[in-house]
Amino acid sequence: MFDIVQSTMPFLLAGLWMTFKISVITIFFGSILGGIIGLLRTLNYRVINIPFGAYIHTLRGTPFLIHLYIVYFVLPQTGIAWLQLDAFTAAVIALSLYTSTYVAEIVRSAIQAVPRGQSEAARSTGMNALQAMWYVILPQALKLMIPPMGGVYVIIIKGTSIVSVIGITELVRAGEQATQRNPRELMLIYGMTAVLYFAYCYPVLRFAKWAESKYGTVRLPS
Amino acid sequence: MDWILDFYNYRVVEQYLPEFLRGLGWTVWISLISLVISLTIGTITALMRRSANPLLWRPAAAYVQMIRSTPLLIQIYLIYFILPTLPLLDRRLDELESGIVALGLNAGAYMCEIIRAGIESVPQGQIEGAQSVGMTRFQTMRYVVLPQAFARVAPVLMGQTAVLIKDSSLVSFIGVFELFSAGLEVLNERLMPNEAFLTVAAFYLAIYSVMLWLTGRVQRRLGGTAT
């Protein structure tokens, strides 16, 4: 058993590195896109809210597996040259779009959770709307976003397991390939894969919980 | 009209409609059984986690953390490959059963957290009141605490159910036929990804919209917003 662990670990670790890369790139782009959508949605213009509401509803209402297949198989069918994506780009785009729906809702609710009095006070000291948002609302809202963003990050890490279907050798696929080399050790190899995921996700969940206990008091200013 | 047929050939979709509907039926059926399993597991583990006995709450907490920190796909693989090797049953579990067990176990951890929050939101006075009329602890839980807890978190539980329905698409990986597999079938037989996946997406969106509508109704019926 030990020699199997020893011989497959390098492959699994290479897979974990891929998982790490995809998840980091995704949380970066997903947060930017989601942050913009969330900010726009707090403006409460119908023209903005309806299309972005539909965007979030559509992505939330369909499995990520479908997004991945649509980005990877359906977009190239449109015939537009720059939509002929390779597997890695397709995976990152699909995951980022999926992530953005979560981030948008978090950003919106965090901004709305900051008491109205804060923005009113900022405006009454002569700040314009942008300054009030940047110097007063956002710093307070950002703290509230940390715990749920930890949860989103774990969702992304777990989501990367699905991109193995379009041929990216991340952790699950690395495990699958290892099982083909050692078909009798299925359970051990998938067990090791699970342990590696656990080692990546659990600290993030713990951090989110810690952040919640630390900044949770900010959530209810009375 | 030619460009529509080029991009999305609805005649092919019409031809495969029985397959899509059969897949839809299986998705609903798989989700329904997994939901029952997950609510049962969720309720039991939520009660275990509230116990003062470490022999009860530690395994429950470990279960929840393990499920939440690993992807569903790995859980499906593990159950599909492990369960047959366990000598518990006198027969092997097939793909469908493994898939349902994995989905139920996965959703159970999330249901546990939601139900636990629900139980904790029931005011202490309710428990004291129930005990002062002579109810045992079991009766208090069964007739006073749990009904209120479920009523409070019903909308959240339904939201998690919507996630469960989406997640059920992953059991196609171990060869279970459901809605997503119907799409894969169209892809494999006709090499038409647009018709396959846009149609499947529309079906999932329809299920989700129904769930959202139902959640809204339940929320209004029970009054207030539960968190």
Interface residues (C-beta under 8 A of the other chain):
Chain A: H57 T58 R60 G61 T62 P63 F64 L65 I66 Y69 I70 F73 V74 Q77 T78 V154 I157 K158 G159 T160 S161 I162 S164 V165 V172 G175 L186 M187 Y190 G191 T193 A194 Y197 F198 C201 Y202 L205
Chain B: F7 Q65 M66 R68 S69 T70 P71 L72 L73 I74 Q75 Y77 L78 F81 I82 T85 A162 K166 D167 S169 L170 F173 F180 G183 L187 P193 N194 A196 F197 L198 V200 A201 Y204 L205 I207 Y208 S209 L212
